């Protein structure tokens, strides 16, 4: 993928240089503006697609927490007090990055779901941790 993007970019640069040398700079300026607008539109579509795809985990319920990767600490209760650093989640066996498979939904209020590991989940009320 990266090689294809680099090849297309190199071809565009060479093409703009040839237009600038063989035709004139005004035409090269117009062509560069059109190419820039096309790249912007394609990038916008790619970003919208990336942001709208599913994360791989699903939760259903009020005050639930979900993440496509790992969670260090998730607190869903009321009047909780934590001190210190959150537990670090263990690296997942599949390696870094979000899960690509859909996990079954986690039902209920204050549910916690992650595509990776969960270091600490505090779901009750009035917990004090030192």
Secondary structure by P-SEA (a helix, b strand, c coil): caaaaaaaaaaaaaaaaaaaacccaaaaaaaaaaaaaaaaaaaaaaaaaaaaccccccccccbbbbbccccccccccccccccccccccccccccccccccccccccccbbbbbcccccccccccccccc
